[in-house]
Amino acid sequence: MKTKTTITKIAEKLKKIKTALIFSHVRPDGDTLGSASALKHALEKLGISCTLVCASDIPEKFSFLGINQNYTKLPDNARFEAHIAVDCSTEGMIGDMFAAFSSCKNTFNIDHHISNTMYAENNFVRDVAANCENIYELITELFKDTEHKIDEQIANELMLGIVTDTGAFAHSNVTEKTLSTASDLKAAGADLHEIIYKLFKEQKLQRARLFAAVMSGLKIYHDGKLAVISARKADFEKAGATTDMTEGFIDFPLSIEGVEVAVSIMEAGDKKFKLSFRSKGKIDVNEIASRFGGGGHILASGCMLNGYYEDVVDKIVFTVGNYL
């Protein structure tokens, strides 16, 4: 029976296992990678062997914390006592590895998206700025009454997720608890300056060229309330860039005065597009994304759409217009 549970109960169950397979979501960001890596290293301190997997390649930009080295291909015929998904709101976010995830009878879903579909046997979903806040509480519970503490490595991995999902503490999802958690992680050795620099201030020339191309095609609709940017296959090829380099692009159109909703359309395949929605607060983009089978948060959500590019744009402009 699939149930909602608590961090305390999850900690109690995880302490009883000896092996775990931890899943990050497709097109991974810092929050899912930080959540998984921090949990892996915490469980290993308790003598629990952990393997990290993801249906997508891990972006090179996260290599500065050694996170890329934590991941491996899905083991063949391997058996684990628990399967854990972190920062994965739906089955689809686990991608083509979901069959492997659900093959275990002891599954855990630890997430922070309000659109979470509660697909595991044990589900803990709390709407906080970053899922690493939930993982921080879980690790704290795991280490209770032990000699273990959050070390520099775990602190950096958790801080990575918080910095990623808060836009370096600039987004409106930041709470007093978020800052308190970040303070604890800083005290434990997290290098906040390096993480912010690597994520937001350092970039490859290819990304800069891609950014210029994408922003030159910025479109405004509905009397300036909707901004749309697109990253097409030709843009990536000309700039020599990869798809993970678009992270953060959507923040620019949302910053335009008068814009209430920004949408990023990224070509992910033949007639296949990844959409990211952002809102300044008046519009619930989770509701909009859910109309297309996606979801996320009120201020930040996403989905996939198939079809011709022009038709995808028309659908988005029409649908968002109904909410403005």
C-alpha positions in Angstrom: 0.0 0.0 0.0 1.4 3.4 -1.1 1.3 5.8 1.8 2.5 9.2 2.9 5.0 9.0 5.7 7.4 11.1 7.8 11.1 11.7 7.8 11.4 9.9 11.1 9.8 6.8 9.7 11.9 6.9 6.6 15.0 7.1 8.7 13.9 4.2 10.8 13.4 2.0 7.7 16.6 3.0 6.0 18.6 2.2 9.0 17.5 -1.4 8.7 18.8 -2.0 5.1 22.3 -2.8 3.9 22.0 -1.7 0.2 20.1 1.0 -1.7 19.7 2.2 -5.3 19.2 6.0 -5.5 17.5 7.6 -8.5 17.9 11.2 -9.8 15.5 12.7 -12.3 16.1 13.0 -16.0 17.9 16.2 -17.2 19.4 16.4 -13.7 19.9 19.7 -11.9 21.9 20.5 -8.8 19.0 19.7 -6.4 18.4 16.1 -7.5 22.2 15.5 -7.8 22.9 17.1 -4.4 20.1 15.2 -2.8 21.2 11.9 -4.1 24.9 12.4 -3.4 24.4 13.7 0.1 22.1 10.8 1.0 24.5 8.3 -0.5 27.4 9.5 1.6 25.3 9.8 4.7 24.0 6.2 4.4 27.5 4.9 3.7 28.6 6.4 7.0 26.1 4.0 8.5 27.5 1.0 6.7 24.8 1.0 3.9 26.1 0.4 0.4 24.6 2.9 -2.1 24.6 3.2 -5.9 23.4 6.3 -7.8 21.8 6.2 -11.2 20.2 8.6 -13.6 18.5 8.1 -17.0 20.3 11.2 -18.4 24.0 12.1 -18.5 25.3 14.2 -15.7 26.2 17.7 -16.8 30.0 18.5 -16.7 29.4 21.7 -14.7 28.8 19.6 -11.6 32.1 17.9 -11.8 33.8 20.5 -9.5 32.2 18.7 -6.5 33.1 15.2 -7.9 29.4 14.5 -8.2 29.7 13.0 -11.7 31.9 10.3 -10.3 29.2 9.2 -8.0 26.9 8.0 -10.8 27.0 4.7 -12.7 24.9 2.8 -15.3 22.0 0.8 -14.0 23.4 -2.4 -12.7 22.3 -5.6 -14.5 20.5 -8.1 -12.3 21.6 -6.3 -9.2 19.3 -6.5 -6.1 19.0 -3.8 -3.6 16.9 -3.7 -0.4 15.6 -0.3 -1.2 15.0 2.0 -4.2 15.0 5.7 -3.4 13.9 8.5 -5.7 14.9 12.1 -4.8 13.5 15.3 -6.3 11.4 13.2 -8.8 7.8 14.5 -8.9 6.4 11.9 -11.2 7.2 8.5 -12.7 8.2 10.2 -15.9 10.9 12.2 -14.1 12.7 8.9 -13.4 12.5 8.2 -17.1 13.1 4.8 -18.6 14.5 3.7 -15.3 11.0 3.7 -13.7 10.4 0.0 -14.4 13.6 -0.7 -12.5 12.6 1.6 -9.7 9.2 0.0 -9.2 10.7 -3.5 -9.4 11.6 -3.3 -5.7 9.0 -3.8 -3.1 10.6 -1.2 -0.7 10.5 2.1 -2.6 10.9 5.6 -1.3 9.9 9.0 -2.8 11.5 12.1 -1.2 10.5 15.2 -3.0 9.4 18.9 -2.7 7.0 19.4 -5.7 3.3 19.9 -5.0 2.5 18.0 -8.2 4.1 14.8 -6.9 2.1 11.7 -7.8 3.0 9.6 -4.7 4.2 6.7 -6.9 6.3 4.9 -4.2 5.4 2.7 -1.3 6.8 5.3 1.1 6.2 8.9 0.1 7.5 12.1 1.8 6.6 15.3 -0.1 7.0 18.7 1.5 6.9 22.0 -0.4 10.2 23.6 0.5 12.6 25.7 -1.6 14.8 22.8 -2.4 14.6 19.0 -1.9 18.0 19.2 -0.3 16.2 20.8 2.7 14.2 17.6 3.1 17.4 15.5 2.7 19.1 17.6 5.3 16.4 16.8 7.8 16.5 13.1 6.8 20.3 12.9 7.3 20.0 14.8 10.6 17.5 12.1 11.7 19.7 9.3 10.4 22.7 10.6 12.4 20.7 11.1 15.6 22.1 9.2 18.5 25.2 8.2 16.5 28.8 9.6 16.4 28.3 10.8 12.8 27.9 14.4 11.7 27.4 16.2 8.4 30.9 16.6 7.0 32.2 19.0 4.4 31.4 16.8 1.5 27.8 16.3 2.5 27.4 20.0 3.4 28.7 21.0 -0.1 26.3 18.6 -1.8 23.3 19.8 0.1 24.3 23.4 -0.4 24.5 22.8 -4.1 20.8 21.8 -4.2 19.7 24.8 -2.2 21.7 27.3 -4.2 20.4 25.8 -7.5 16.7 25.8 -6.6 16.8 29.2 -5.0 18.8 31.0 -7.6 21.5 31.7 -5.1 18.9 32.7 -2.5 17.3 35.2 -4.9 14.0 33.5 -5.5 10.8 34.1 -3.5 10.7 30.5 -2.4 13.4 31.2 0.2 12.2 30.9 3.7 13.7 31.5 7.2 14.1 27.7 7.4 16.0 27.7 4.0 18.5 30.2 5.3 18.8 28.4 8.7 19.6 25.2 6.9 22.1 26.9 4.6 23.7 28.5 7.7 24.1 25.1 9.3 25.7 23.7 6.1 28.1 26.7 5.9 29.1 26.0 9.5 29.7 22.3 8.5 32.2 23.4 5.8 30.1 24.1 2.7 32.0 26.5 0.3 29.1 28.8 -0.6 31.3 31.1 -2.6 32.7 28.4 -4.9 29.3 26.9 -5.5 27.7 30.2 -6.5 30.7 31.1 -8.6 30.7 27.8 -10.5 26.9 27.7 -11.0 26.2 31.4 -11.8 29.3 33.3 -12.6 31.5 31.0 -14.6 30.5 29.8 -18.0 31.9 28.3 -21.2 32.1 30.4 -24.3 29.7 28.0 -26.0 27.1 28.8 -23.4 27.6 32.5 -23.9 27.1 32.2 -27.6 24.0 30.1 -27.1 22.6 32.6 -24.7 23.1 35.4 -27.2 21.3 33.4 -29.9 18.4 32.4 -27.7 17.8 35.9 -26.3 17.9 37.5 -29.8 14.8 35.5 -30.5 12.9 36.6 -27.5 9.1 37.1 -28.2 6.6 39.1 -26.1 2.9 38.4 -26.0 -0.3 39.5 -24.3 0.6 43.1 -23.8 4.0 42.4 -22.4 2.8 39.8 -19.8 4.2 36.7 -21.4 7.8 36.3 -22.6 8.9 33.2 -24.6 12.4 32.1 -25.5 13.4 29.2 -27.7 16.5 27.1 -28.0 16.4 25.2 -31.3 18.6 22.4 -32.5 20.4 24.8 -35.0 21.2 27.1 -32.1 23.0 24.4 -30.2 24.9 23.2 -33.2 26.0 26.7 -34.2 27.2 27.6 -30.7 28.7 24.1 -30.1 26.7 24.0 -26.9 24.9 21.2 -25.0 21.3 21.2 -23.8 22.3 21.4 -20.1 23.8 24.8 -20.8 20.3 26.4 -21.0 19.8 26.2 -17.3 19.1 29.7 -15.9 18.2 31.2 -19.3 14.6 31.6 -18.3 15.5 34.0 -15.5 16.4 36.7 -18.0 12.9 37.0 -19.7 11.2 36.8 -16.3 13.2 39.8 -15.2 11.6 42.0 -17.8 9.4 44.7 -16.4 5.7 43.8 -16.9 6.3 40.1 -17.7 4.3 37.9 -15.4 5.1 34.5 -17.0 8.2 33.4 -18.9 8.4 30.2 -20.9 11.5 28.5 -22.3 11.0 26.1 -25.2 13.9 23.7 -25.8 14.0 21.4 -28.8 14.7 18.0 -27.3 14.2 15.8 -30.4 12.3 15.5 -33.6 9.0 17.3 -32.9 9.7 17.0 -29.2 10.1 20.1 -26.9 10.9 20.6 -23.2 9.0 23.5 -21.7 9.9 25.4 -18.6 7.5 27.9 -17.0 8.3 30.6 -14.5 6.0 33.0 -12.7 6.5 36.2 -10.7 3.6 35.1 -8.4 0.3 36.1 -9.8 0.0 33.0 -12.1 0.1 29.4 -11.0 2.3 27.8 -13.6 2.0 24.4 -12.0 -1.6 24.4 -13.1 -0.6 25.5 -16.6 2.0 22.8 -16.9 -0.4 20.2 -15.5 -2.7 20.8 -18.5 0.1 19.4 -20.7 0.9 16.4 -18.4 3.7 18.2 -16.5 3.9 20.0 -13.1 6.2 21.3 -10.4 5.7 24.3 -8.3 3.4 27.3 -8.4 6.3 29.6 -9.5 8.3 27.0 -11.5 7.1 24.1 -13.5 7.7 22.2 -16.7 6.4 19.7 -19.2 7.1 18.0 -22.5 5.1 18.7 -25.7 5.2 17.0 -29.0 4.4 18.5 -32.4 5.6 21.1 -34.8 7.4 24.0 -33.2 4.9 26.6 -34.5 2.0 24.6 -33.0 3.7 24.3 -29.7 4.2 28.1 -29.5 0.6 28.6 -30.4 -0.6 26.2 -27.7 1.5 27.9 -25.0 0.6 31.5 -26.0 -3.1 30.5 -26.0 -3.1 28.6 -22.8 -1.1 31.0 -20.8 -3.3 33.8 -22.1 -6.3 32.2 -20.5 -4.6 32.7 -17.1 -3.3 36.3 -17.5 
